Amino acid sequence: MRIMGIDYGDARIGIAVSDPFGWTAQGLDTIDWKDNVDLPIEKINKLVKEYGIEKIIIGYPVNMNGTLGERALKTEKFIEHLAAKIGDISIVKWDERLTTVAAHRLLSEVGIKASKRKKSVDRIAAIYILQGYLDSLRNELSNNE
């Protein structure tokens, strides 16, 4: 089963996909967009069909104290719009706390300058979101054995 991870943002959306076995997440794309949400939805829908995606994991911005803020409301609207266009695919909200921080740290550690990170950081955050979900599935399976 292939699963897609999404890091939703106002200007860019990071996309990651799992391998066919659902073990690892790989970065796929960064979608630049501004005002027309239909553009990234169309691109996501195309990728869903191309990769045979059966489930989508969307990073859900929860504040550090566990509350939901304005970003969560924007993400909810995006999820509603995506669900209406994507068809019969399960969409799961996944706590994305610190994924962007981790992505910036990784890019810094490998020597990528801050000015060059824009395109990569959202895709890497999507990898962290999806990999966290995949790891939780594996942990759940091992705990039930």
Secondary structure, 3 states (H helix, E strand, C coil): CEEEEEECCCCEEEEEEECCCCCCEEEEEEEECCCCCHHHHHHHHHHHHHHCEEEEEEEECECCCCCECHHHHHHHHHHHHHHHHHCCCEEEEEECCCHHHHHHHHHHHCCCCHHHCHHHHHHHHHHHHHHHHHHHHHHHHHHHC
